[in-house]
Amino acid sequence: MIDASKAWLQNTLPVQFQPFVSRWRDNTSALARQFIPWLLNGEHLGHWDTQHQQTFEKVFNAAGLVCVSTGQGIECKHTEGPQALSAKLATAGNMLKAMGLVPGWRNEEQLLLTRQGQVLATAERALFKTLGFRSRAVHVHVENHKGCVWTGVRAATKHENPGMLDNLAAGGIASAESIDNTLWRELDEEAGLNSDDFAWIEPLNCHELVLSRPLLYGGWHYETVLLFHGQLKSGRRPKNRDGEVGAFQLMTPNACVEAINAWQFTPDAALCCALALATTRQIRKE
């Protein structure tokens, strides 16, 4: 896995994307100083906003996850296995939800993993950003047979980034779901597409990226993003089925570059689109 840091972006993306790269936030940005690491059994797994630190400590202690401040951050010990940890996180999550600290509650669980991929627990999807846990998601960059890019406009009802441009399909990997199942489920739900609609689809270079950055309006986005790109067959068009996309549009590669630099895409979608354009079109680094 590759850490999608600002330094990595500067060395990877062509100069055409410099305005986008200059605004990228990572765990070295000024806003990141507002957060403190949360560790479980000595491993850094989360990021707590210090303005809520005392509240988080009280809630975690009440849920049976005793917190201790150390030089590394806030540490918890747990030796009872994934089922017990999941139950304690569920208790803490429901308490934080009642306090209004877990916006966008989805009643959808995702896996809490170590960096090596070991399953530690399951937890409510919305809790991951409140506590800065690392989740996993799939993003798909899709072009038509002429090389124009299909993009989605996020519905105005979306909790995060309403109305912004997005990849044709993207979504979190649920706790009981494989990567392939997520890929085709999201393409079906968000674009009404299946494998018969594609001339080809494959992992994008730099397939697994770890994004770790503070969010402007609270919480921390810490996620492994699995990138794919594909091309639709001639005459095939997307059609949203789950209401999460307000509209679809075809954009030329140059229009995508301009929109990425103007921050009209969500950050994750902008990164996926930029990497796909740089890879497939061999945009020169100058």
LINCOR-V252301 format. One line per field, one symbol per residue. phi: phi as a letter, one per 40 degrees, with the letter a starting at -180 (. if undefined). psi: psi as a letter, one per 40 degrees, with the letter a starting at -180 (. if undefined). burial: I if it has 9 or more other C-alpha atoms within 8 Angstrom, else O. A space follows every 50 residues. Layout:
BEGIN
phi=???
psi=???
burial=???
END
This chain:
BEGIN
phi=.bcccccccccbcccdcddcccccbbcbcdccccbbcbbbfgbcbabccc cbdccccccccccgbcbbcbccibbbbabcgccccccccccccccccccg bbcgdbfbcbccbcccgcccabaddcccccbgccbbabbbcbbccbgcbc bbbccccccbfcgccacdaaaccccbbcccccdcccccccbgbbcccbca aaccdfdbbbcbacccbhgbcbacbbbbbabccdgcbcacbbgcbcabac bcdcccdcccccgcccdcccccccccccccbfcccb
psi=ihhgidddddediiddedddddehiaeeidddeeiiihihfehheihhhd eeddddddddddeeghhhhaedahiihheeidddddddddddddddddef egifhefhiihhiideehhdiiihddddddefihaiihhhhhiaeeeihh iihhieehdhfieiiiidiiiihidfiiddddddddddddefiadeehdi hiiiifdhhhhhiiidfiihhhihhhhiiihiihehiihieeeehdiiih iidddddddddefeiiddddddddddddddefhih.
burial=OOIIIIOIIIOOIIOOIIIIIOOOIIIOOOOIOOIIIIIIOOOOIIIIII OOIOOIIOIIIOIOIIIOOOOOIIIIIIOOOIOOIIOIIIIIIOIIIOOO OIOOIOOOIIIIIIOOOOIIIIIIIIIIIIIIIIIIIIIIIIIIIOOIII IIIIIOOIOOOIIIIIIIIIIIIIOOOOOOOIIIOIIIIIIIIIOOIIIO IOIIOOIIIIIIIIOOOOIIIIIIIIIIIIIIIOOOOOIIIOOIIIIIOO IIIOOIIOIIIOIIIIOOIIOIIIIIIIIOOOOOOO
END
